[in-house]
Amino acid sequence: MANFTKETHCSCCNLKLNIFRFLTDDEMNEINQGRYEVQFNKGETIFKQGGPFTHVACITKGMAKVYLEGNKGKNVILKILKPTELVGGPGFPVDYRHHFSITAITEARACFIDIHAFEQMVKANQQFAMEFLKHLNKATINIYDKLQNLTQKQMHGRIAETLLYLSKGVYSNMDFETTLTRQDIADLSAMTKESAIRILKEFKDDGIIDYTSNSFHIIKADQLEVISKTG
């Protein structure tokens, strides 16, 4: 069950996204008035695809997965969120609906900001608006890269790309332990769980990686890079 807290003022928080540094003290106070923090357990939903877009959220602790919910339970994970990432989505200010789901994959905490207060800051503060636009465009570029990887690479290349993304972009280590399931790894790679397990075993048998349960070790990162580019 999610717990609601409000431990500190936004101006004193060390976990806020850099774009908030462009707000004045009065604007920060206004943001803080309608803000609250929620503690999530692993597996709890933060945003639901199709749900009303009432708040933007900043992940301040733990990790969460952003994914598109498809037909018959076939999901595609777009990215893994870490502190301190701001999440909302393309529903702002279009239809004020969430176009993807976000679920905690560890114990996590998120800071929720009322969408109307956030929208007012975008309208009132040009520098803040430009930085927010830059933030959105970077996220869009990452989605384009993800789309290219999923549509132009074969399965071995997609699994290699996923392993490199986890080791470099998420855990920042060639040795990492993850709470992601094999299904999650498959959803990151747009394939079935059975195919993902088979390719992971092939990589292990070839000495490219090693793993035990959810602990992974990238042995031959250069070879994995080649597979990612050519696979």
C-alpha positions as CSV (number, residue, x, y, z in Angstrom):
1,M,0.0,0.0,0.0
2,A,1.3,3.5,-0.9
3,N,2.2,5.8,1.9
4,F,1.8,9.6,1.6
5,T,4.5,11.9,3.0
6,K,5.8,15.5,2.6
7,E,9.2,15.5,4.2
8,T,10.8,18.7,3.0
9,H,10.2,21.8,1.0
10,C,11.0,21.7,-2.7
11,S,13.6,24.5,-2.4
12,C,15.6,22.4,0.1
13,C,15.4,19.1,-1.8
14,N,18.5,17.6,-3.3
15,L,16.6,15.2,-5.5
16,K,14.7,17.6,-7.8
17,L,15.3,17.7,-11.5
18,N,17.6,20.5,-12.7
19,I,14.9,22.3,-14.6
20,F,13.4,23.4,-11.3
21,R,16.4,25.6,-10.6
22,F,14.9,28.1,-13.0
23,L,11.9,28.8,-10.8
24,T,11.7,31.8,-8.6
25,D,11.2,31.3,-4.8
26,D,7.5,32.3,-5.2
27,E,7.1,29.8,-8.0
28,M,8.8,27.1,-6.0
29,N,6.5,27.8,-3.1
30,E,3.5,27.5,-5.4
31,I,4.7,24.2,-6.7
32,N,5.4,23.0,-3.2
33,Q,1.9,23.8,-1.9
34,G,0.2,21.2,-4.2
35,R,3.0,18.6,-4.0
36,Y,3.1,15.4,-2.1
37,E,5.4,12.3,-1.9
38,V,4.2,8.7,-2.2
39,Q,6.1,5.6,-1.1
40,F,5.5,2.6,-3.4
41,N,6.2,-1.1,-2.8
42,K,7.7,-3.2,-5.6
43,G,5.0,-4.0,-8.2
44,E,2.7,-1.1,-7.3
45,T,1.4,1.1,-10.2
46,I,2.5,4.8,-10.2
47,F,0.7,5.8,-13.5
48,K,-1.8,3.7,-15.4
49,Q,-2.1,3.8,-19.2
50,G,-5.4,5.5,-20.1
51,G,-5.8,7.0,-16.7
52,P,-6.3,10.8,-16.1
53,F,-3.2,12.9,-16.2
54,T,-3.5,14.9,-12.9
55,H,0.1,15.1,-11.8
56,V,3.7,14.9,-13.1
57,A,6.0,12.9,-11.0
58,C,9.7,12.9,-10.1
59,I,11.2,9.6,-9.0
60,T,13.3,10.4,-5.9
61,K,14.1,6.9,-4.7
62,G,14.3,3.4,-6.2
63,M,13.4,2.4,-9.8
64,A,10.4,2.0,-12.0
65,K,9.6,0.7,-15.5
66,V,7.8,2.7,-18.2
67,Y,5.9,0.5,-20.6
68,L,3.2,0.3,-23.2
69,E,0.4,-2.1,-22.5
70,G,-0.4,-4.1,-25.6
71,N,-3.1,-6.6,-26.4
72,K,-3.2,-10.0,-24.6
73,G,-0.7,-8.8,-22.0
74,K,2.1,-8.1,-24.5
75,N,3.9,-5.1,-23.1
76,V,6.9,-3.2,-24.4
77,I,9.2,-1.6,-21.7
78,L,10.4,1.8,-23.0
79,K,12.9,2.6,-20.2
80,I,13.8,2.2,-16.6
81,L,13.4,5.2,-14.4
82,K,15.9,6.2,-11.7
83,P,16.2,9.2,-9.4
84,T,15.8,12.0,-10.3
85,E,13.7,11.6,-13.5
86,L,10.6,13.6,-14.2
87,V,7.7,11.6,-15.8
88,G,4.4,12.6,-17.2
89,G,4.0,11.9,-20.9
90,P,2.7,13.2,-24.2
91,G,-0.8,13.6,-22.7
92,F,0.3,17.1,-21.4
93,P,-1.2,19.3,-22.6
94,V,-3.0,17.3,-25.3
95,D,-5.7,15.1,-23.8
96,Y,-4.5,14.9,-20.2
97,R,-4.4,11.1,-20.3
98,H,-1.5,8.8,-19.6
99,H,-0.3,7.0,-22.7
100,F,1.9,4.5,-20.9
101,S,2.0,2.8,-17.5
102,I,4.7,3.1,-14.8
103,T,5.2,0.4,-12.2
104,A,7.8,0.3,-9.3
105,I,10.3,-2.5,-9.8
106,T,11.9,-1.8,-6.4
107,E,10.7,0.0,-3.3
108,A,10.3,3.5,-4.7
109,R,9.3,7.0,-3.8
110,A,7.8,9.6,-6.2
111,C,7.1,13.3,-5.7
112,F,3.8,14.3,-7.4
113,I,3.2,17.9,-8.6
114,D,-0.3,19.1,-9.5
115,I,-0.5,19.4,-13.3
116,H,-2.3,22.8,-13.2
117,A,0.4,24.3,-11.0
118,F,3.1,22.8,-13.3
119,E,1.3,24.1,-16.4
120,Q,1.1,27.6,-14.8
121,M,4.9,27.6,-14.3
122,V,5.4,26.6,-17.9
123,K,3.2,29.5,-19.1
124,A,4.7,32.1,-16.7
125,N,8.5,31.2,-16.8
126,Q,10.0,31.2,-20.2
127,Q,13.3,29.7,-19.2
128,F,11.6,27.0,-17.3
129,A,9.4,26.3,-20.3
130,M,12.4,26.0,-22.6
131,E,14.3,23.6,-20.3
132,F,11.1,21.5,-19.9
133,L,10.8,21.4,-23.7
134,K,14.5,20.3,-23.9
135,H,13.7,17.6,-21.4
136,L,10.7,16.4,-23.4
137,N,12.7,16.4,-26.7
138,K,15.5,14.3,-25.2
139,A,12.9,11.8,-24.0
140,T,11.4,11.7,-27.6
141,I,14.9,11.1,-29.1
142,N,15.4,8.2,-26.7
143,I,12.0,6.7,-27.8
144,Y,13.0,7.1,-31.5
145,D,16.3,5.2,-30.8
146,K,14.3,2.5,-29.0
147,L,11.9,2.2,-31.9
148,Q,14.8,1.9,-34.3
149,N,16.5,-0.8,-32.2
150,L,13.3,-2.9,-31.9
151,T,12.3,-2.7,-35.6
152,Q,15.7,-3.0,-37.3
153,K,17.6,-5.5,-35.2
154,Q,17.1,-9.2,-34.9
155,M,16.5,-10.9,-31.6
156,H,20.2,-11.4,-30.7
157,G,20.9,-7.7,-31.4
158,R,17.9,-6.6,-29.3
159,I,19.0,-8.7,-26.3
160,A,22.5,-7.4,-26.6
161,E,21.2,-3.9,-26.7
162,T,19.1,-4.6,-23.6
163,L,22.1,-5.9,-21.6
164,L,24.2,-3.0,-22.6
165,Y,21.4,-0.6,-21.6
166,L,21.0,-2.2,-18.2
167,S,24.8,-2.3,-17.5
168,K,25.6,1.2,-18.8
169,G,22.4,3.2,-18.5
170,V,20.7,1.8,-15.5
171,Y,23.2,0.1,-13.1
172,S,26.5,1.7,-14.4
173,N,28.4,-1.5,-13.9
174,M,29.3,-4.5,-16.0
175,D,28.3,-6.6,-12.9
176,F,24.8,-5.9,-11.8
177,E,22.0,-7.5,-9.8
178,T,18.5,-6.6,-11.0
179,T,14.9,-7.0,-9.8
180,L,13.8,-7.3,-13.4
181,T,12.3,-10.6,-14.3
182,R,13.0,-12.6,-17.4
183,Q,9.7,-11.4,-18.7
184,D,10.8,-7.8,-18.1
185,I,14.0,-8.4,-20.1
186,A,11.9,-9.9,-22.9
187,D,9.6,-6.8,-22.7
188,L,12.6,-4.5,-23.0
189,S,13.6,-6.5,-26.1
190,A,10.1,-6.9,-27.7
191,M,10.1,-10.7,-27.8
192,T,8.7,-13.6,-25.9
193,K,10.1,-14.7,-22.6
194,E,11.1,-18.1,-24.1
195,S,13.1,-16.4,-26.8
196,A,14.8,-14.1,-24.3
197,I,15.8,-17.0,-22.1
198,R,17.1,-19.0,-25.0
199,I,19.3,-16.1,-26.3
200,L,20.6,-15.3,-22.8
201,K,21.7,-19.0,-22.5
202,E,23.4,-18.8,-25.9
203,F,25.3,-15.7,-24.8
204,K,26.3,-17.5,-21.6
205,D,27.4,-20.7,-23.4
206,D,29.5,-18.5,-25.7
207,G,31.2,-16.9,-22.8
208,I,29.9,-13.4,-23.6
209,I,28.0,-13.1,-20.3
210,D,27.5,-15.0,-17.1
211,Y,24.5,-14.9,-14.8
212,T,23.0,-16.7,-11.8
213,S,19.3,-15.9,-11.2
214,N,19.2,-12.1,-11.3
215,S,22.9,-11.4,-11.0
216,F,24.6,-10.6,-14.4
217,H,28.2,-10.3,-15.4
218,I,29.2,-8.8,-18.8
219,I,32.4,-10.7,-19.7
220,K,32.9,-9.5,-23.3
221,A,31.4,-6.1,-23.6
222,D,33.1,-5.4,-27.0
223,Q,31.5,-8.6,-28.5
224,L,28.2,-7.6,-27.1
225,E,28.5,-4.2,-28.7
226,V,29.2,-5.8,-32.1
227,I,26.2,-8.1,-31.7
228,S,24.1,-5.1,-30.8
229,K,25.2,-3.1,-33.9
230,T,25.0,-6.0,-36.4
231,G,22.5,-8.4,-34.9
